[in-house]
């Protein structure tokens, strides 16, 4: 009679137990192996990338050491050996936008000025206006705009030639007659100019 009672108690306990024991949990080795393999692949990829970057830096450094640098200096050591000291090329970022002809010294011409007070001779470079040079030499010539836009400084070329392409007042016929605005006139040869010729223009 005790055996059936024990059996009934055991069955009752199993039926009303909150948790049931189904044995030891099973381990999923497939997911574990896949996870390990993925980590290995990622590690190998990172190592390859780092190795490639290091190799590029070494290659660049090697090329920089081999490339001659502008302005490199050669030093002679006591043992009669040469030591090349190089640095960063200072012209590596310089861009050439145009090539200009070499600068030449300005030519100087004799300018004879025939004024009401008498004749004066000055030496005038071909890049200086006749009026400016005359003032430097202490001569008092008439002027107003100093831009080639009026007739106050008008003169007349007696001999020689000038460049007055900056003027905007004289007509072509007046220029052909020899009139010149001294405030914007460059000498292009030895020249003689009669000054104070404004009234002769009209």
C-alpha positions, 0 to 999 in steps of 0.5 A: 500500500505504501508503494502506490501512495509514493507513486501517487505523490510523485506524480502529483508533484510532477503535475503541479511543479512550476518548472520541469527539468528536461536535462542539460542544455544543448550547445549550438556549436554551428553558431559558435564556429561561424562567429569565430570564423567571422572574427578571424576574417575581420582580424586578417582584413584589418592586418592587411589594411594596416600592412598596406598603409605602412608599405605605401608610407615606406615607398613614399619615404623611399621615393622622397629620399631618392628624389633630388630636392631643389636647393639641396646642399652638398657638404664635404666631411673631413674624410673627403666624403660628400653628404647630401642634405635635402629638404622639402622642395620649396617650389612644389606648389608654385604654378607658372602662369606666364613667361615674361621677357627679361626686363631691360633698362629704360633708354634715355633720350635728350629732350629739348624744350623750347619755352617762352623763357628760353630753351632747356635740355633734359635727359628723359627715360623712355618710361617717364612722361616729359612733363614729370621729368621737366618738373623734376629738373625744376622747369615750370610747364603748364598742366591741368589734368595730368591725364591726357584729357585736356589741352593745357599742357599742349606742345608741338614736336619740332623734331624727333618722336614721342609716344602719347598713346595714353592721351584722349583729347587730341584728334588724329589730325592734330597729332599728325600736325605734331601736337603733343600733350606733354603730361602723357608723352614718352620720348622715343628718340631725341626730341625737340618740343615747343611748349605752351601751344594750347592756343595754337590748337584752336 
